[in-house]
Amino acid sequence: HITMPFSSPMEAELVRRILSRDAAPLPRPGVVLKDFTVSGNLLFIRLTAADHRQLQLSISSCFQQLSLLMWITQYFLSVFLAQPPSGQRR
């Protein structure tokens, strides 16, 4: 179980949507089960597998994706939100 705080509920939900695209829709033998939920600005990640090696690989991959997504949301979302709406000046 992994809990990641984000700056806003919107960021947490955005990351949940992106990560859950890779999650298998139905449990299959040998597949790592991934569950992503959001509560406020917190993202909860649960990975489950029968094979510990698959679980280790999945955890490593999840952390890499999460790290990249956190960087992207912090950098690009802040730039996007700082821009005035099109057609308006500051």
Backbone as XML, in Angstrom:
<?xml version="1.0"?>
<chain id="A" units="angstrom">
  <residue number="1" name="HIS">
    <atom name="N" x="0.853" y="-1.174" z="0.000"/>
    <atom name="CA" x="0.000" y="0.000" z="0.000"/>
    <atom name="C" x="0.900" y="1.238" z="0.000"/>
  </residue>
  <residue number="2" name="ILE">
    <atom name="N" x="0.679" y="2.118" z="-0.967"/>
    <atom name="CA" x="1.470" y="3.340" z="-1.102"/>
    <atom name="C" x="0.512" y="4.523" z="-1.033"/>
  </residue>
  <residue number="3" name="THR">
    <atom name="N" x="0.853" y="5.542" z="-0.264"/>
    <atom name="CA" x="0.051" y="6.764" z="-0.201"/>
    <atom name="C" x="0.911" y="7.931" z="-0.661"/>
  </residue>
  <residue number="4" name="MET">
    <atom name="N" x="0.407" y="8.658" z="-1.671"/>
    <atom name="CA" x="1.149" y="9.795" z="-2.204"/>
    <atom name="C" x="0.308" y="11.057" z="-2.083"/>
  </residue>
  <residue number="5" name="PRO">
    <atom name="N" x="0.837" y="12.082" z="-1.407"/>
    <atom name="CA" x="0.111" y="13.356" z="-1.347"/>
    <atom name="C" x="0.418" y="14.207" z="-2.579"/>
  </residue>
  <residue number="6" name="PHE">
    <atom name="N" x="-0.576" y="14.935" z="-3.039"/>
    <atom name="CA" x="-0.412" y="15.869" z="-4.149"/>
    <atom name="C" x="-0.843" y="17.251" z="-3.690"/>
  </residue>
  <residue number="7" name="SER">
    <atom name="N" x="-0.523" y="18.249" z="-4.498"/>
    <atom name="CA" x="-0.860" y="19.628" z="-4.146"/>
    <atom name="C" x="-2.356" y="19.880" z="-4.143"/>
  </residue>
  <residue number="8" name="SER">
    <atom name="N" x="-3.086" y="19.106" z="-4.949"/>
    <atom name="CA" x="-4.522" y="19.320" z="-5.039"/>
    <atom name="C" x="-5.228" y="18.013" z="-5.378"/>
  </residue>
  <residue number="9" name="PRO">
    <atom name="N" x="-6.526" y="17.934" z="-5.090"/>
    <atom name="CA" x="-7.293" y="16.755" z="-5.508"/>
    <atom name="C" x="-7.275" y="16.562" z="-7.026"/>
  </residue>
  <residue number="10" name="MET">
    <atom name="N" x="-7.231" y="17.657" z="-7.776"/>
    <atom name="CA" x="-7.200" y="17.570" z="-9.233"/>
    <atom name="C" x="-5.937" y="16.844" z="-9.706"/>
  </residue>
  <residue number="11" name="GLU">
    <atom name="N" x="-4.796" y="17.164" z="-9.120"/>
    <atom name="CA" x="-3.547" y="16.495" z="-9.486"/>
    <atom name="C" x="-3.602" y="15.009" z="-9.143"/>
  </residue>
  <residue number="12" name="ALA">
    <atom name="N" x="-4.099" y="14.684" z="-7.954"/>
    <atom name="CA" x="-4.189" y="13.288" z="-7.536"/>
    <atom name="C" x="-5.093" y="12.504" z="-8.480"/>
  </residue>
  <residue number="13" name="GLU">
    <atom name="N" x="-6.213" y="13.067" z="-8.868"/>
    <atom name="CA" x="-7.146" y="12.399" z="-9.777"/>
    <atom name="C" x="-6.545" y="12.245" z="-11.169"/>
  </residue>
  <residue number="14" name="LEU">
    <atom name="N" x="-5.833" y="13.234" z="-11.639"/>
    <atom name="CA" x="-5.183" y="13.157" z="-12.946"/>
    <atom name="C" x="-4.176" y="12.005" z="-12.974"/>
  </residue>
  <residue number="15" name="VAL">
    <atom name="N" x="-3.351" y="11.907" z="-11.956"/>
    <atom name="CA" x="-2.353" y="10.844" z="-11.883"/>
    <atom name="C" x="-3.044" y="9.482" z="-11.750"/>
  </residue>
  <residue number="16" name="ARG">
    <atom name="N" x="-4.117" y="9.406" z="-10.964"/>
    <atom name="CA" x="-4.864" y="8.140" z="-10.828"/>
    <atom name="C" x="-5.378" y="7.674" z="-12.183"/>
  </residue>
  <residue number="17" name="ARG">
    <atom name="N" x="-5.936" y="8.585" z="-12.955"/>
    <atom name="CA" x="-6.475" y="8.220" z="-14.272"/>
    <atom name="C" x="-5.377" y="7.695" z="-15.195"/>
  </residue>
  <residue number="18" name="ILE">
    <atom name="N" x="-4.236" y="8.344" z="-15.177"/>
    <atom name="CA" x="-3.134" y="7.925" z="-16.045"/>
    <atom name="C" x="-2.610" y="6.556" z="-15.621"/>
  </residue>
  <residue number="19" name="LEU">
    <atom name="N" x="-2.383" y="6.369" z="-14.328"/>
    <atom name="CA" x="-1.859" y="5.090" z="-13.845"/>
    <atom name="C" x="-2.855" y="3.946" z="-14.037"/>
  </residue>
  <residue number="20" name="SER">
    <atom name="N" x="-4.125" y="4.218" z="-13.876"/>
    <atom name="CA" x="-5.111" y="3.140" z="-13.960"/>
    <atom name="C" x="-5.339" y="2.662" z="-15.387"/>
  </residue>
  <residue number="21" name="ARG">
    <atom name="N" x="-4.868" y="3.404" z="-16.380"/>
    <atom name="CA" x="-4.972" y="2.943" z="-17.774"/>
    <atom name="C" x="-4.200" y="1.657" z="-17.994"/>
  </residue>
  <residue number="22" name="ASP">
    <atom name="N" x="-3.095" y="1.459" z="-17.251"/>
    <atom name="CA" x="-2.274" y="0.258" z="-17.407"/>
    <atom name="C" x="-2.764" y="-0.914" z="-16.572"/>
  </residue>
  <residue number="23" name="ALA">
    <atom name="N" x="-3.708" y="-0.679" z="-15.685"/>
    <atom name="CA" x="-4.190" y="-1.739" z="-14.793"/>
    <atom name="C" x="-5.039" y="-2.735" z="-15.577"/>
  </residue>
  <residue number="24" name="ALA">
    <atom name="N" x="-4.836" y="-4.019" z="-15.319"/>
    <atom name="CA" x="-5.633" y="-5.061" z="-15.971"/>
    <atom name="C" x="-7.087" y="-4.945" z="-15.509"/>
  </residue>
  <residue number="25" name="PRO">
    <atom name="N" x="-8.049" y="-4.975" z="-16.441"/>
    <atom name="CA" x="-9.447" y="-4.821" z="-16.055"/>
    <atom name="C" x="-9.984" y="-5.988" z="-15.238"/>
  </residue>
  <residue number="26" name="LEU">
    <atom name="N" x="-9.499" y="-7.204" z="-15.505"/>
    <atom name="CA" x="-9.947" y="-8.390" z="-14.776"/>
    <atom name="C" x="-8.733" y="-9.174" z="-14.286"/>
  </residue>
  <residue number="27" name="PRO">
    <atom name="N" x="-8.837" y="-9.768" z="-13.093"/>
    <atom name="CA" x="-7.711" y="-10.556" z="-12.581"/>
    <atom name="C" x="-7.422" y="-11.760" z="-13.482"/>
  </residue>
  <residue number="28" name="ARG">
    <atom name="N" x="-6.132" y="-11.991" z="-13.759"/>
    <atom name="CA" x="-5.691" y="-13.156" z="-14.525"/>
    <atom name="C" x="-4.496" y="-13.749" z="-13.796"/>
  </residue>
  <residue number="29" name="PRO">
    <atom name="N" x="-4.285" y="-15.044" z="-13.951"/>
    <atom name="CA" x="-3.116" y="-15.664" z="-13.306"/>
    <atom name="C" x="-1.821" y="-15.007" z="-13.780"/>
  </residue>
  <residue number="30" name="GLY">
    <atom name="N" x="-0.934" y="-14.724" z="-12.842"/>
    <atom name="CA" x="0.359" y="-14.142" z="-13.162"/>
    <atom name="C" x="0.352" y="-12.642" z="-13.375"/>
  </residue>
  <residue number="31" name="VAL">
    <atom name="N" x="-0.801" y="-12.003" z="-13.216"/>
    <atom name="CA" x="-0.905" y="-10.563" z="-13.420"/>
    <atom name="C" x="-0.902" y="-9.854" z="-12.069"/>
  </residue>
  <residue number="32" name="VAL">
    <atom name="N" x="-0.229" y="-8.723" z="-12.017"/>
    <atom name="CA" x="-0.225" y="-7.905" z="-10.814"/>
    <atom name="C" x="-1.516" y="-7.090" z="-10.785"/>
  </residue>
  <residue number="33" name="LEU">
    <atom name="N" x="-2.253" y="-7.200" z="-9.694"/>
    <atom name="CA" x="-3.483" y="-6.422" z="-9.549"/>
    <atom name="C" x="-3.127" y="-5.042" z="-9.024"/>
  </residue>
  <residue number="34" name="LYS">
    <atom name="N" x="-3.686" y="-4.028" z="-9.679"/>
    <atom name="CA" x="-3.388" y="-2.643" z="-9.312"/>
    <atom name="C" x="-4.696" y="-1.943" z="-8.975"/>
  </residue>
  <residue number="35" name="ASP">
    <atom name="N" x="-4.711" y="-1.284" z="-7.826"/>
    <atom name="CA" x="-5.895" y="-0.541" z="-7.400"/>
    <atom name="C" x="-5.457" y="0.873" z="-7.049"/>
  </residue>
  <residue number="36" name="PHE">
    <atom name="N" x="-6.102" y="1.860" z="-7.672"/>
    <atom name="CA" x="-5.766" y="3.264" z="-7.448"/>
    <atom name="C" x="-7.026" y="3.984" z="-6.982"/>
  </residue>
  <residue number="37" name="THR">
    <atom name="N" x="-6.949" y="4.645" z="-5.823"/>
    <atom name="CA" x="-8.077" y="5.431" z="-5.331"/>
    <atom name="C" x="-7.567" y="6.793" z="-4.862"/>
  </residue>
  <residue number="38" name="VAL">
    <atom name="N" x="-8.469" y="7.758" z="-4.893"/>
    <atom name="CA" x="-8.136" y="9.117" z="-4.473"/>
    <atom name="C" x="-9.098" y="9.540" z="-3.377"/>
  </residue>
  <residue number="39" name="SER">
    <atom name="N" x="-8.548" y="10.184" z="-2.369"/>
    <atom name="CA" x="-9.337" y="10.800" z="-1.314"/>
    <atom name="C" x="-8.727" y="12.172" z="-1.052"/>
  </residue>
  <residue number="40" name="GLY">
    <atom name="N" x="-9.442" y="13.200" z="-1.469"/>
    <atom name="CA" x="-8.891" y="14.547" z="-1.348"/>
    <atom name="C" x="-7.674" y="14.676" z="-2.236"/>
  </residue>
  <residue number="41" name="ASN">
    <atom name="N" x="-6.556" y="15.099" z="-1.647"/>
    <atom name="CA" x="-5.325" y="15.237" z="-2.426"/>
    <atom name="C" x="-4.411" y="14.024" z="-2.284"/>
  </residue>
  <residue number="42" name="LEU">
    <atom name="N" x="-4.929" y="12.921" z="-1.724"/>
    <atom name="CA" x="-4.117" y="11.720" z="-1.527"/>
    <atom name="C" x="-4.446" y="10.654" z="-2.558"/>
  </residue>
  <residue number="43" name="LEU">
    <atom name="N" x="-3.402" y="10.065" z="-3.135"/>
    <atom name="CA" x="-3.535" y="8.943" z="-4.053"/>
    <atom name="C" x="-3.094" y="7.690" z="-3.307"/>
  </residue>
  <residue number="44" name="PHE">
    <atom name="N" x="-3.976" y="6.693" z="-3.278"/>
    <atom name="CA" x="-3.670" y="5.419" z="-2.631"/>
    <atom name="C" x="-3.453" y="4.377" z="-3.716"/>
  </residue>
  <residue number="45" name="ILE">
    <atom name="N" x="-2.333" y="3.672" z="-3.633"/>
    <atom name="CA" x="-1.971" y="2.661" z="-4.616"/>
    <atom name="C" x="-1.802" y="1.335" z="-3.888"/>
  </residue>
  <residue number="46" name="ARG">
    <atom name="N" x="-2.467" y="0.303" z="-4.425"/>
    <atom name="CA" x="-2.316" y="-1.042" z="-3.856"/>
    <atom name="C" x="-1.950" y="-1.986" z="-4.993"/>
  </residue>
  <residue number="47" name="LEU">
    <atom name="N" x="-0.824" y="-2.666" z="-4.854"/>
    <atom name="CA" x="-0.373" y="-3.651" z="-5.832"/>
    <atom name="C" x="-0.374" y="-5.012" z="-5.164"/>
  </residue>
  <residue number="48" name="THR">
    <atom name="N" x="-0.941" y="-6.017" z="-5.850"/>
    <atom name="CA" x="-1.043" y="-7.360" z="-5.299"/>
    <atom name="C" x="-0.638" y="-8.374" z="-6.357"/>
  </residue>
  <residue number="49" name="ALA">
    <atom name="N" x="0.196" y="-9.347" z="-5.978"/>
    <atom name="CA" x="0.609" y="-10.397" z="-6.912"/>
    <atom name="C" x="0.967" y="-11.651" z="-6.139"/>
  </residue>
  <residue number="50" name="ALA">
    <atom name="N" x="0.778" y="-12.795" z="-6.771"/>
    <atom name="CA" x="1.157" y="-14.067" z="-6.160"/>
    <atom name="C" x="2.670" y="-14.276" z="-6.252"/>
  </residue>
  <residue number="51" name="ASP">
    <atom name="N" x="3.282" y="-13.794" z="-7.313"/>
    <atom name="CA" x="4.718" y="-13.952" z="-7.534"/>
    <atom name="C" x="5.455" y="-12.717" z="-7.023"/>
  </residue>
  <residue number="52" name="HIS">
    <atom name="N" x="6.331" y="-12.912" z="-6.048"/>
    <atom name="CA" x="7.017" y="-11.767" z="-5.439"/>
    <atom name="C" x="7.936" y="-11.042" z="-6.423"/>
  </residue>
  <residue number="53" name="ARG">
    <atom name="N" x="8.495" y="-11.737" z="-7.394"/>
    <atom name="CA" x="9.362" y="-11.077" z="-8.372"/>
    <atom name="C" x="8.556" y="-10.153" z="-9.277"/>
  </residue>
  <residue number="54" name="GLN">
    <atom name="N" x="7.385" y="-10.609" z="-9.697"/>
    <atom name="CA" x="6.517" y="-9.749" z="-10.497"/>
    <atom name="C" x="6.092" y="-8.528" z="-9.694"/>
  </residue>
  <residue number="55" name="LEU">
    <atom name="N" x="5.825" y="-8.745" z="-8.418"/>
    <atom name="CA" x="5.423" y="-7.641" z="-7.558"/>
    <atom name="C" x="6.559" y="-6.624" z="-7.425"/>
  </residue>
  <residue number="56" name="GLN">
    <atom name="N" x="7.785" y="-7.098" z="-7.238"/>
    <atom name="CA" x="8.933" y="-6.197" z="-7.146"/>
    <atom name="C" x="9.100" y="-5.372" z="-8.417"/>
  </residue>
  <residue number="57" name="LEU">
    <atom name="N" x="8.987" y="-6.014" z="-9.568"/>
    <atom name="CA" x="9.102" y="-5.296" z="-10.839"/>
    <atom name="C" x="7.984" y="-4.279" z="-10.995"/>
  </residue>
  <residue number="58" name="SER">
    <atom name="N" x="6.797" y="-4.664" z="-10.596"/>
    <atom name="CA" x="5.645" y="-3.768" z="-10.717"/>
    <atom name="C" x="5.785" y="-2.569" z="-9.785"/>
  </residue>
  <residue number="59" name="ILE">
    <atom name="N" x="6.274" y="-2.789" z="-8.583"/>
    <atom name="CA" x="6.480" y="-1.687" z="-7.641"/>
    <atom name="C" x="7.527" y="-0.722" z="-8.190"/>
  </residue>
  <residue number="60" name="SER">
    <atom name="N" x="8.620" y="-1.261" z="-8.716"/>
    <atom name="CA" x="9.669" y="-0.418" z="-9.292"/>
    <atom name="C" x="9.122" y="0.399" z="-10.465"/>
  </residue>
  <residue number="61" name="SER">
    <atom name="N" x="8.384" y="-0.241" z="-11.336"/>
    <atom name="CA" x="7.789" y="0.441" z="-12.483"/>
    <atom name="C" x="6.797" y="1.512" z="-12.031"/>
  </residue>
  <residue number="62" name="CYS">
    <atom name="N" x="5.997" y="1.187" z="-11.025"/>
    <atom name="CA" x="5.011" y="2.132" z="-10.505"/>
    <atom name="C" x="5.702" y="3.374" z="-9.929"/>
  </residue>
  <residue number="63" name="PHE">
    <atom name="N" x="6.792" y="3.182" z="-9.187"/>
    <atom name="CA" x="7.523" y="4.321" z="-8.635"/>
    <atom name="C" x="8.140" y="5.182" z="-9.733"/>
  </residue>
  <residue number="64" name="GLN">
    <atom name="N" x="8.645" y="4.549" z="-10.789"/>
    <atom name="CA" x="9.206" y="5.312" z="-11.904"/>
    <atom name="C" x="8.128" y="6.142" z="-12.581"/>
  </residue>
  <residue number="65" name="GLN">
    <atom name="N" x="6.974" y="5.524" z="-12.852"/>
    <atom name="CA" x="5.864" y="6.248" z="-13.463"/>
    <atom name="C" x="5.387" y="7.372" z="-12.559"/>
  </residue>
  <residue number="66" name="LEU">
    <atom name="N" x="5.255" y="7.075" z="-11.283"/>
    <atom name="CA" x="4.781" y="8.053" z="-10.311"/>
    <atom name="C" x="5.734" y="9.241" z="-10.216"/>
  </residue>
  <residue number="67" name="SER">
    <atom name="N" x="7.019" y="8.966" z="-10.206"/>
    <atom name="CA" x="8.017" y="10.035" z="-10.150"/>
    <atom name="C" x="7.907" y="10.946" z="-11.370"/>
  </residue>
  <residue number="68" name="LEU">
    <atom name="N" x="7.797" y="10.344" z="-12.543"/>
    <atom name="CA" x="7.673" y="11.128" z="-13.769"/>
    <atom name="C" x="6.369" y="11.930" z="-13.774"/>
  </residue>
  <residue number="69" name="LEU">
    <atom name="N" x="5.269" y="11.300" z="-13.383"/>
    <atom name="CA" x="3.980" y="11.988" z="-13.369"/>
    <atom name="C" x="3.956" y="13.129" z="-12.359"/>
  </residue>
  <residue number="70" name="MET">
    <atom name="N" x="4.602" y="12.947" z="-11.218"/>
    <atom name="CA" x="4.661" y="14.021" z="-10.221"/>
    <atom name="C" x="5.451" y="15.199" z="-10.764"/>
  </residue>
  <residue number="71" name="TRP">
    <atom name="N" x="6.567" y="14.921" z="-11.453"/>
    <atom name="CA" x="7.358" y="15.995" z="-12.046"/>
    <atom name="C" x="6.543" y="16.718" z="-13.106"/>
  </residue>
  <residue number="72" name="ILE">
    <atom name="N" x="5.874" y="15.959" z="-13.956"/>
    <atom name="CA" x="5.068" y="16.560" z="-15.029"/>
    <atom name="C" x="3.959" y="17.430" z="-14.450"/>
  </residue>
  <residue number="73" name="THR">
    <atom name="N" x="3.236" y="16.917" z="-13.453"/>
    <atom name="CA" x="2.132" y="17.703" z="-12.893"/>
    <atom name="C" x="2.650" y="18.939" z="-12.180"/>
  </residue>
  <residue number="74" name="GLN">
    <atom name="N" x="3.752" y="18.837" z="-11.469"/>
    <atom name="CA" x="4.280" y="19.999" z="-10.764"/>
    <atom name="C" x="4.785" y="21.055" z="-11.734"/>
  </residue>
  <residue number="75" name="TYR">
    <atom name="N" x="5.436" y="20.636" z="-12.807"/>
    <atom name="CA" x="6.003" y="21.602" z="-13.745"/>
    <atom name="C" x="4.953" y="22.117" z="-14.727"/>
  </residue>
  <residue number="76" name="PHE">
    <atom name="N" x="4.328" y="21.219" z="-15.459"/>
    <atom name="CA" x="3.431" y="21.637" z="-16.525"/>
    <atom name="C" x="2.092" y="22.148" z="-16.021"/>
  </residue>
  <residue number="77" name="LEU">
    <atom name="N" x="1.557" y="21.546" z="-14.991"/>
    <atom name="CA" x="0.276" y="22.017" z="-14.467"/>
    <atom name="C" x="0.417" y="23.421" z="-13.898"/>
  </residue>
  <residue number="78" name="SER">
    <atom name="N" x="1.522" y="23.686" z="-13.200"/>
    <atom name="CA" x="1.727" y="25.034" z="-12.653"/>
    <atom name="C" x="1.898" y="26.054" z="-13.772"/>
  </residue>
  <residue number="79" name="VAL">
    <atom name="N" x="2.582" y="25.682" z="-14.860"/>
    <atom name="CA" x="2.752" y="26.577" z="-16.004"/>
    <atom name="C" x="1.407" y="26.807" z="-16.682"/>
  </residue>
  <residue number="80" name="PHE">
    <atom name="N" x="0.640" y="25.736" z="-16.872"/>
    <atom name="CA" x="-0.666" y="25.831" z="-17.524"/>
    <atom name="C" x="-1.628" y="26.693" z="-16.712"/>
  </residue>
  <residue number="81" name="LEU">
    <atom name="N" x="-1.653" y="26.483" z="-15.396"/>
    <atom name="CA" x="-2.573" y="27.232" z="-14.547"/>
    <atom name="C" x="-2.149" y="28.704" z="-14.394"/>
  </residue>
  <residue number="82" name="ALA">
    <atom name="N" x="-0.864" y="28.998" z="-14.594"/>
    <atom name="CA" x="-0.382" y="30.370" z="-14.453"/>
    <atom name="C" x="-0.694" y="31.211" z="-15.676"/>
  </residue>
  <residue number="83" name="GLN">
    <atom name="N" x="-0.997" y="30.579" z="-16.800"/>
    <atom name="CA" x="-1.297" y="31.322" z="-18.026"/>
    <atom name="C" x="-2.704" y="31.885" z="-17.960"/>
  </residue>
  <residue number="84" name="PRO">
    <atom name="N" x="-2.883" y="33.132" z="-18.415"/>
    <atom name="CA" x="-4.233" y="33.686" z="-18.446"/>
    <atom name="C" x="-5.062" y="32.982" z="-19.518"/>
  </residue>
  <residue number="85" name="PRO">
    <atom name="N" x="-6.387" y="32.951" z="-19.343"/>
    <atom name="CA" x="-7.242" y="32.327" z="-20.365"/>
    <atom name="C" x="-6.997" y="32.973" z="-21.724"/>
  </residue>
  <residue number="86" name="SER">
    <atom name="N" x="-7.155" y="32.209" z="-22.775"/>
    <atom name="CA" x="-6.897" y="32.739" z="-24.118"/>
    <atom name="C" x="-7.780" y="33.938" z="-24.391"/>
  </residue>
  <residue number="87" name="GLY">
    <atom name="N" x="-7.187" y="34.947" z="-24.997"/>
    <atom name="CA" x="-7.916" y="36.168" z="-25.311"/>
    <atom name="C" x="-7.873" y="37.199" z="-24.197"/>
  </residue>
  <residue number="88" name="GLN">
    <atom name="N" x="-7.305" y="36.852" z="-23.059"/>
    <atom name="CA" x="-7.231" y="37.814" z="-21.946"/>
    <atom name="C" x="-5.772" y="38.133" z="-21.646"/>
  </residue>
  <residue number="89" name="ARG">
    <atom name="N" x="-5.554" y="39.343" z="-21.167"/>
    <atom name="CA" x="-4.193" y="39.737" z="-20.759"/>
    <atom name="C" x="-4.157" y="39.893" z="-19.253"/>
  </residue>
  <residue number="90" name="ARG">
    <atom name="N" x="-2.969" y="39.782" z="-18.734"/>
    <atom name="CA" x="-2.787" y="40.003" z="-17.287"/>
    <atom name="C" x="-2.643" y="41.434" z="-16.984"/>
  </residue>
</chain>
